[in-house]
Amino acid sequence: MTAEDKIDTRKIELVMQLRKRGISDPRVLAALERTPRDVFVPDQFEEQAYDDHALPIECGQTISQPFVVAFMTQALGVGPRMKVLEVGTGSGYQAAVLARLCRRVYSLERYRTLLSQAEARFRALDLTNITTKTGDGTKGWPEQAPFDRIIVTAAAESVPDELIHQLKIDGWMIIPVGRSVEDQTLMRIKKTEDGLTQEPLLPVRFVPLVAGRPNEA
């Protein structure tokens, strides 16, 4: 069996595992199967790329476990004509999955190092519908607002008002909320003409969402 065959086998095994854990949207499963997670992890963790757990990346950040990526993507309810804001590019894995499901992804990252690496991966995979920049994730991307969907891949103590303002009416946001790592809940927020509805989905553990100027290192 070649190295490529081994990766394909492990990828299929992962998708089957995700199905058993309740990921049922065929578009989400297909997007995960088509996105090579081994490209997004540091070289020393390549053997663990298709294990269902988070892995460390540079700048003290992590690449989320595949189940969490799949769960958040499915909960986001992304359609093919939608414009999506991602707060926290990280390795680029979540953006790459979303790019196969929507019209365009706008992805913000605080660390220039991480963003440069993610951009190189997007080019290598010919993902041309992802637009990126460094910035303060709590401020969103007002120049490109409003968004059909917003996904935040770092935990906020409370939902940033700026992100709510940048969400379309009938838009959805998925965001981890909690004051400590031990007390985070993944929330789905829906914006309607009458206000907001908030639905707790899953206990999670994410790095904190940091406000302020981006780190250009």
C-alpha positions as CSV (number, residue, x, y, z in Angstrom):
1,M,0.0,0.0,0.0
2,T,1.4,3.4,-1.0
3,A,1.5,6.4,1.4
4,E,-1.3,8.0,-0.6
5,D,-3.4,4.8,-0.3
6,K,-2.8,4.9,3.5
7,I,-4.0,8.5,3.7
8,D,-7.1,7.7,1.7
9,T,-7.9,4.7,3.9
10,R,-7.5,6.8,7.1
11,K,-9.6,9.6,5.6
12,I,-12.4,7.2,4.8
13,E,-12.2,5.7,8.3
14,L,-12.4,9.2,9.8
15,V,-15.5,10.0,7.7
16,M,-17.2,6.7,8.9
17,Q,-16.4,7.6,12.5
18,L,-17.9,11.1,12.0
19,R,-21.1,9.5,10.6
20,K,-21.4,7.3,13.7
21,R,-21.1,10.4,15.9
22,G,-24.0,12.1,14.2
23,I,-22.5,14.0,11.3
24,S,-25.2,13.3,8.7
25,D,-25.1,16.1,6.1
26,P,-23.7,14.5,2.9
27,R,-22.2,17.9,1.7
28,V,-20.3,18.3,4.9
29,L,-19.0,14.8,4.9
30,A,-17.9,15.2,1.2
31,A,-16.2,18.4,2.0
32,L,-14.2,16.8,4.8
33,E,-13.3,13.8,2.6
34,R,-12.0,16.2,-0.1
35,T,-9.9,18.3,2.3
36,P,-6.5,16.8,3.1
37,R,-6.0,17.5,6.8
38,D,-2.4,16.2,6.6
39,V,-1.6,19.4,4.6
40,F,-2.8,21.6,7.5
41,V,-0.9,20.0,10.4
42,P,2.8,20.5,11.3
43,D,5.1,17.9,9.8
44,Q,5.8,16.2,13.2
45,F,2.1,15.4,13.6
46,E,1.4,14.2,10.1
47,E,0.9,10.6,11.3
48,Q,-1.9,11.9,13.5
49,A,-3.6,14.0,10.9
50,Y,-6.7,11.8,10.6
51,D,-7.0,11.0,14.3
52,D,-10.0,12.6,15.8
53,H,-8.3,15.0,18.2
54,A,-7.0,18.6,18.1
55,L,-3.3,19.2,17.4
56,P,-1.0,22.1,18.2
57,I,0.1,24.5,15.5
58,E,2.4,27.6,15.7
59,C,1.7,30.7,17.8
60,G,0.2,28.6,20.6
61,Q,-2.9,27.8,18.6
62,T,-4.5,24.5,17.6
63,I,-6.2,22.8,14.7
64,S,-9.6,21.6,16.0
65,Q,-10.4,18.0,16.0
66,P,-12.2,16.8,12.9
67,F,-15.5,16.1,14.8
68,V,-15.6,19.7,16.1
69,V,-14.9,21.0,12.6
70,A,-17.6,18.8,11.1
71,F,-20.1,19.6,13.9
72,M,-19.6,23.3,13.6
73,T,-19.9,23.2,9.8
74,Q,-23.1,21.1,9.9
75,A,-24.6,23.4,12.6
76,L,-23.8,26.5,10.5
77,G,-26.1,25.3,7.7
78,V,-24.0,26.7,4.8
79,G,-25.6,27.0,1.4
80,P,-23.7,27.2,-2.0
81,R,-24.6,30.9,-2.6
82,M,-23.7,32.2,0.9
83,K,-21.0,34.6,2.0
84,V,-19.3,33.4,5.2
85,L,-17.1,35.2,7.7
86,E,-14.6,33.0,9.6
87,V,-12.9,34.6,12.7
88,G,-9.7,32.7,13.3
89,T,-8.0,31.3,10.2
90,G,-5.5,29.3,12.2
91,S,-4.1,26.5,10.0
92,G,-6.7,27.2,7.4
93,Y,-8.4,23.8,7.7
94,Q,-11.9,25.1,8.7
95,A,-11.8,27.7,5.9
96,A,-10.8,25.0,3.4
97,V,-13.8,22.9,4.3
98,L,-16.2,25.9,4.2
99,A,-14.8,26.9,0.8
100,R,-16.2,23.7,-0.7
101,L,-19.7,24.6,0.6
102,C,-20.3,28.3,0.0
103,R,-19.7,31.1,-2.5
104,R,-17.0,32.9,-0.6
105,V,-15.2,32.7,2.7
106,Y,-13.7,35.8,4.3
107,S,-11.2,34.7,7.0
108,L,-9.6,36.8,9.7
109,E,-6.5,35.9,11.6
110,R,-4.6,37.7,14.4
111,Y,-1.2,36.1,13.6
112,R,0.6,37.0,10.4
113,T,2.7,33.8,10.6
114,L,-0.4,31.6,10.6
115,L,-2.1,33.5,7.9
116,S,0.9,33.3,5.5
117,Q,1.0,29.6,6.0
118,A,-2.7,29.2,5.5
119,E,-2.6,31.3,2.3
120,A,0.1,29.1,0.9
121,R,-2.1,26.0,1.6
122,F,-5.1,27.6,-0.1
123,R,-3.0,28.3,-3.2
124,A,-1.6,24.7,-3.2
125,L,-5.2,23.3,-3.1
126,D,-6.4,25.8,-5.7
127,L,-9.0,27.2,-3.3
128,T,-9.7,30.6,-5.0
129,N,-12.9,31.6,-3.1
130,I,-11.1,32.4,0.2
131,T,-10.2,36.0,1.0
132,T,-8.0,36.6,4.0
133,K,-6.5,39.4,6.1
134,T,-5.0,40.0,9.6
135,G,-7.2,41.8,12.0
136,D,-9.0,42.0,15.3
137,G,-11.5,39.2,15.2
138,T,-13.9,40.9,17.6
139,K,-14.3,43.7,15.1
140,G,-15.2,41.4,12.2
141,W,-14.8,42.6,8.6
142,P,-17.2,45.5,8.3
143,E,-16.1,46.4,4.7
144,Q,-17.5,43.0,3.5
145,A,-20.6,42.8,5.7
146,P,-23.3,41.7,5.9
147,F,-22.6,38.0,6.0
148,D,-25.0,35.1,5.7
149,R,-23.1,33.1,8.2
150,I,-20.3,33.8,10.7
151,I,-18.2,31.1,12.4
152,V,-15.8,31.9,15.2
153,T,-13.0,29.4,16.0
154,A,-11.9,30.9,19.3
155,A,-13.8,31.3,22.6
156,A,-15.3,34.7,23.5
157,E,-16.4,35.7,27.0
158,S,-19.5,37.1,25.4
159,V,-20.7,37.5,21.8
160,P,-19.0,40.5,20.2
161,D,-21.6,43.2,19.3
162,E,-19.7,44.0,16.1
163,L,-20.2,40.4,14.8
164,I,-23.9,40.6,15.5
165,H,-24.2,43.8,13.6
166,Q,-22.4,42.2,10.6
167,L,-24.8,39.3,10.4
168,K,-27.7,39.5,7.9
169,I,-31.2,39.2,9.0
170,D,-32.0,35.5,9.0
171,G,-28.2,34.9,9.3
172,W,-26.6,32.4,11.7
173,M,-23.5,32.5,13.8
174,I,-21.6,29.6,15.5
175,I,-19.4,30.7,18.4
176,P,-17.8,29.2,21.5
177,V,-18.7,31.2,24.6
178,G,-17.2,30.9,28.0
179,R,-14.9,32.7,30.6
180,S,-12.6,29.7,31.0
181,V,-11.5,26.6,29.1
182,E,-13.5,24.4,31.5
183,D,-16.7,26.4,30.9
184,Q,-17.1,26.9,27.2
185,T,-20.3,26.1,25.2
186,L,-20.7,26.2,21.5
187,M,-23.6,28.5,20.7
188,R,-25.8,28.9,17.6
189,I,-27.1,32.4,17.3
190,K,-29.9,33.2,14.8
191,K,-30.7,36.8,13.9
192,T,-34.3,37.7,12.9
193,E,-36.3,40.8,12.4
194,D,-37.5,40.3,16.0
195,G,-34.0,39.9,17.6
196,L,-31.7,37.0,18.5
197,T,-32.2,33.5,19.5
198,Q,-29.4,31.6,21.2
199,E,-29.1,27.8,21.3
200,P,-26.4,25.9,23.2
201,L,-25.1,23.0,21.2
202,L,-22.0,21.4,22.7
203,P,-19.4,21.7,25.4
204,V,-16.1,22.6,23.8
205,R,-12.5,23.8,24.5
206,F,-11.1,26.5,22.3
207,V,-8.2,29.0,22.6
208,P,-9.4,32.4,23.7
209,L,-10.6,35.1,21.2
210,V,-8.2,38.0,21.8
211,A,-9.2,41.6,21.1
212,G,-6.8,44.3,20.0
213,R,-4.2,44.8,17.2
214,P,-3.2,41.8,15.2
215,N,0.2,40.2,15.8
216,E,2.3,40.8,12.7
217,A,5.0,38.3,13.8
